[in-house]
Amino acid sequence: MAEVELLSTPHNIQISDVTCDSFRITWEMAHEDTSRVTHYFIDLSRKEGSEHNRFKHRDVPTKLVAKAGPLPMAVRGHWFLSPRKEYCVAVQTAIRQPDGDYQVSEWSQVVEFCTGDYAMEHLQQLLDKAQAASGRMLRFSVFYRNQSPEYFQYVRSECGGAMLPSFKDNSGSHGSPINGKLRGVFLSCNTEFDTGLPPKDSPYGPLRFQISAERLLNPSTNLYFADFYCMYTAYHYVVLVLAPAGSEGDSFCKSHLPHLDLTTNRFLTYTPGDAPVFCHASDVILEVLYTEPLLLEHGILSQISGRHQLMSLSTANAKKDPSCKVCNISVGR
């Protein structure tokens, strides 16, 4: 009986063209194996902590099986891939035998990589879902921000009376391009149905800063869509970015986020005239990130009349419900 010639171990694994749900992978193997190999086995798993992934069954193909073909090989839309996640991948080559069994190589070394943010096409899918849930438009006149007395005292004493932009946290969709990358000051604009005024309650603090909508929402600012999510509740949140034209924040948004027309979008509109009209969507909670510092002297600071310890309504670092069919798209959470 002829001795079976062993397959070489794949080496020099290279990962390229990484997106939120795809990547390309290539490797090197002995030249004589190129014409013999019939299949590739790709073992893909999420990185756990700081340790390299360890395969429980190294001799069994566990994740992806593909017919051998030209390298690099594209892995697209796999259910296991989510945005901004660290993964471990290893490769095994194989020859399919007449009896259906496989002659396999040793597993390659484990290589790590991290998936990317949502691309514009994914954000457009999310935007389409958000528009369907937005509801009718209601008038409003002010943007507002609730915080603790200590926060506003710090703004006065340490920041020259300016609320300074800070990095967006990781709340909402994991793949949103602004998470941890874009600085801004979060504002609200939703109003109560019966009064047309900002709500009396807030989970963020008893003091409320209010600033005229016209000062921030006007033809010299650009509006962008950034996210749509919920937190295991019936409420849905839409994250918008307001950036003065030509600012650093505006430059970032132009290349990462869908631009919204100020007068015709479904979330936050400006209608010009002698007395400009401002409207917000009624069926979603808007979180508006303004990318520039805001001076306290440009607005009014006052005490709210309602409760300010409704922490269950806070969205700080909130995780998106991955099972919600209203606000999830197929490329991950």
C-alpha positions, 0 to 999 in steps of 0.5 A: 500500500502506497504511503500517503503524502502528508499535507503541509501546514498552512502558514503566513496567514494574512487577513485583509479588507475587513468590514463589519461582517466580512474579511478576506483571508490568504495563506501560504502552503507547499507548492505541490499541495496547491493542485491536490487540496480540494477543500479549506476549513476555516475555524472562526471564533470570538476571542475570549479575554486576552488568551488565544482561542483554543479549539476543542476539536482540532481534528474536526472542521467546526465552522466554515467549509469551502471548496478550494479556489484562488486565494485570497478567499472572501468570507462574507455575511457569516452569521457569526460576524458582528461589528467591532468584535475581536476574532480568532481564525485558523486554517486547515487544508484538506483532500476529499477522499473517494469514501467521503472522508478527508485527509487534512493538514495540521491547523495553522497558527491562530491569527486575530483580527477585529471587525469594523464599523457599519458601512454606509450601506448598513447605516442606510438599512438602519435609517430605513427602519428608523424612518418607518418607526418615526411617527408624525412630526411635533413642533418644538422650540428648544434643545435641552440637557439635564445634568447634576448641579455638580456638572454645571458647577464644573462647567462654570469653574473648570471649562469657562462656562462651556459644555465641552464635547466628549467621546460618544459612549458605546451605547446603542448599536455596536457597529455605529461609527460614532461610538468612541470616535466622535466628540459631542454634547448630547441634547434632547428635544422631545416634547410632551404631547399635551403641553408641547414642552420638554418633559418634567422628568429626567434620569440625568439630573435636576438642572436643565439647560435650554437653548433656542432651537434656531441657534443650533438647527439652521442652514449653517449646520448639517444633520446626520443619522447615526443610530437606531436602537432600543433597550429591551423596552417598547421605546426606540431611540434615534441618534442624530448628529448636528455639526456646523458646516466645515467643522471637524465633526462635520468632516467626520460625519460626511465620510461615515454617516448618512446626511439628512435634509434639514427640511424633509427628513423624518426626525428633526426638521427646520422650515425657514421663514420669518418665524422658522418652524422646528419639528421632531418625530413623535414616536421615537426618542431623539438623542442629538449630538452637537459636535461643538462646545455650548456656552451656558450664557447662550441658554437658560439654566433652571430646575425641573419640576418633576423627578430626576432619578429615573435611572431606568430610562438612562441610556448611558452605555446601554446595550441594544436589544439584539432580538428586536425586529424593529431596530436590528439589521442582518449584519449584527448588533 
